[in-house]
Amino acid sequence: MADERKKLVEIQGLDITFNEGKSNETKAVQNASFDIYEGETFGLVGESGSGKTTIGRAIMKLYEPTNGKILFEGEDLAKLKRRGKLSKFRQAVQMIFQDPQASLDLRMKVKDIVAEGIDVNHLAKNDADRSKQVEDLLEIVGLNRDHSSRYPHEFSGGQRQRIGIARALAVQPKFIIADEPISALDVSIQAQVVNLLKDLQVKQGLTYLFIAHDLSMVKYISDRIGVMHWGKMVEIGTADEVYNHPLHDYTRSLLSSIPVPDPSVEEQRVPIVYDPTDELDGRDRQMVEIAPQHFVWAGEDEIAKYQERAREFGLID
Ligand SMILES: Nc1ncnc2c1ncn2[C@@H]1O[C@H](COP(=O)(O)OP(=O)(O)OP(=O)(O)O)[C@@H](O)[C@H]1O
């Protein structure tokens, strides 16, 4: 089924291998292919070390692909070399980090942190315009516009994450990579920050790559989800399908490990244990569309198993 939506990011056969000496090679990302459509939130989940951040940093053009390519608005990032185009790209793609404490310079006033991108890209006409832009941004992210002369330590963790979001928004980006943006926050604050991100997405027409290990939170914010395991994308589908009707064995095991609030349901659950050595059986695997827009990393002889599951879930006839 062809998708009519406009692709903002296209990842095609991406490999990223880190070489720290010949005997120490890490295949952080292997043969990943997926698109991110304009206006959507693509959630990337997987355990620590599965390659999520590496993909995010590669889209920021901080890592060169070992193989494959990444397109942004149809342009191959590897070919973005001219200064003008490069700075336009750097403005369009922004990142929000996990730990606002570590990602903000604590010696700087909030107004100077938020205005960093404004200054670098010469987006303010004069000092008064710069101040107004900063104050407007603070208000947009739910902070007091009169607090721009304060330092980061005068804010709570959740408020500091809002400062990080204001800093990202200052350059009017199109695409934001949010790398575990709520993992360091109190549970009570997490939903507020996610709701702010959702609200900003609608108001400012943003596209997100939302990276997290917690599948239930990713489900809440994402339109589609990609599940990563050992550097490979093992399943891609709508958030609802991946969460409620997971096809790949690894996704099923990931979901079966999420605690359920109801103890009677918890007791009845049979944990699914995924044997990761399955990945090493030498099968020639690739992404196969098992149900419409629902892809699974599978070898030829595994397709029937996944189709059977999709049929049981009513995803295909
Ligand atoms: N700059 C680097 N040099 C060498 N190895 C790296 C580098 N960055 C990441 N790796 C390795 O690549 C693999 C994938 O790491 P990555 O940070 O992308 O995983 P992740 O899924 O984002 O994990 P986490 O949730 O812990 O951040 C890991 O084995 C990691 O040790």
The ligand as a Gaussian input file, in Angstrom:
#p B3LYP/6-31G(d) Opt

LIG

0 1
 N       30.990000       6.853000      19.785000
 C       30.974000       5.522000      19.961000
 N       32.108000       4.789000      19.857000
 C       32.103000       3.441000      20.020000
 N       30.987000       2.725000      20.314000
 C       29.820000       3.400000      20.454000
 C       29.758000       4.830000      20.269000
 N       28.452000       5.212000      20.467000
 C       27.764000       4.090000      20.742000
 N       28.573000       3.001000      20.725000
 C       28.141000       1.596000      20.937000
 O       27.133000       1.325000      19.995000
 C       26.084000       0.541000      20.570000
 C       24.762000       1.265000      20.459000
 O       24.780000       2.385000      21.344000
 P       23.591000       3.455000      21.435000
 O       24.018000       4.516000      22.388000
 O       23.179000       3.846000      20.087000
 O       22.430000       2.586000      22.087000
 P       21.070000       3.063000      22.757000
 O       20.034000       2.096000      22.306000
 O       20.820000       4.493000      22.477000
 O       21.371000       2.841000      24.276000
 P       21.096000       3.795000      25.566000
 O       19.617000       3.717000      25.796000
 O       21.893000       3.146000      26.637000
 O       21.588000       5.146000      25.187000
 C       26.533000       0.250000      21.989000
 O       27.174000      -1.009000      22.002000
 C       27.509000       1.363000      22.297000
 O       28.453000       0.945000      23.241000

